[in-house]
């Protein structure tokens, strides 16, 4: 099996922390061919989508240590048609250029793409949770999105809460997340001037402050519509953001029964949208964000619980490829029989 990984850049990988590298190493261990691809190396050659890829060269011996493996990797550069991949995993932090999805549209019927191109197109934004239909806010916090400073100010004035969360619609990794306090109203306009410009293209999210946010959040990994692991992300001193990139720390965590119910509730929706590998950020029973492009957490959950979730992910990739091969064989057989009957 030939598996491609669309990533930010190989040199930016932190071996001990990288979920992507753990998955890649497991693929190599299973004797699969692995290549990486950068979004700026997509191209079209005679109407066929290609990519300048970096294929990991065969190793005489695969190091057990993940850092040693990372250092030992050597690449061979080549140009190939993307439909030659059996599977492609998108593992790039948002935002992603919509043109990348247009390139992948050309091969999505021939190659397994995780997550589904149309699913990413639908869910690769913080508005995706509006499709969960939770009018009573049972598992979604009260959330407002707007590019109007006047409207945001109105919502703040009308809110019974003294604290709210403000963040950019297109942010990731906890960047730009701040706590608004009503007693600091004089600063709010300045903040909105920073986040929203007069073009009307900049949107912000204004979200209720969920009780317990000061203690961090829970990252839940969902695979094939089911939760496979979670860990608690605690913010650094003086921080509201619990993201590991923002200095948060990882701690062992067991989902509560009510959190499991929420995960099961949205698992069906994720599957229907072709979102097979997803990260949920939760505080209590509330889902704050759904991460569909490059959810991390495998290495932390593995370390804290003595698990090997990267193996679960590769098992799933193999199953999806086998399913596609079987469906293609069935279709070819049916077409052959149809042609025989016509003759």
C-alpha positions, 0 to 999 in steps of 0.5 A: 500500500502506498500512503501519502501524507500532506503535511506542513513541512518535514523539518517542522516535525517535533518527533516526540510530540507528532501524531503524524510521525507516529502514524508514518512510522507505523506504516513503515513498520508494516512495510507500506510505502510512505510519501509526503507532499507539500501543498505547493507541490501539487500540479496538473500534467496533461489534465491529470493531477500530479505531485512532486512527492518525497518518498521515504527510502527503504531502511535496513533496520527501522529504529524503535526510538521515534527520534532516531527514526525521524533522523534516519529518514531519507527521501527520494523526490519524484513526480507521480500522478496522485491517483497512484496513492492507495490512501492520502491523509491530510495532516496540515494545520488549518487554514488550508488553501481551498485549491488543495481540495480542488486538486484532490477532487480529481482523485477522490473516487479513485483514492481513499482520502482521510478525511473526505474532501467534501467533509473537510470542505464542510467542516474545516471551519468553526461554523461546522458545529452549527450543523449539529442542531443543538437549540437548547445548548445541551452540548454546544456553548452559546456561540455568536459569529459576526464581522460586525463590531456593532453587532458583537458589542450589542451581544456583549451588552445583552449577555447576562455573563460577566465573561465571554471568550473571543477568538478569530474564526480562522485561528488554530492552536489557541492563537488569538483566544482571549477572555472578555470581561464586561468590567473592561468594556473600554478595551473591547472596541480596541480589541474588536478593531484589532480582530475586525477590519472594514473589509467585512472579511474578518469574522470573530467568534463570541462564545459563552465562558464555560464553567471550568475553562480556567482548568483547561479542556479535554481533547478527545480523538474520534476514529470512525465515529467512535472515541478512542482516547482523551487527555486533559490539557491544562493551561500554563499559569496566567493563561486561558489557552490550554493548547499544547502549542500555547504552553499547556500540559497534558494529563491523564483523563477518563471521559465521563459517561455524559461526555461519552454520550455526547461523543456517540451523539455526534459520531454518526454525524461525523461519519455521514460527513466523511470525517473519520479522524477528528479531534474534539475540544471539550469542557465538561459536556460542551464541545468547543471545537471540532478539528478535522484537518490535523488533530493531534493528541496520539502521543500524549494519550499513548504516553499517559495510558500506555496505548498505541493509538497510531496502530488503530489509525493505520488499521483503519486506513488499511480497512478503508483501502481494502473496502475500496478495492473490494467495491472496485472489484465488485463494480468491474464484475457487474460491468463485465456481466452487464456487457456479457448479457448485452452480447 
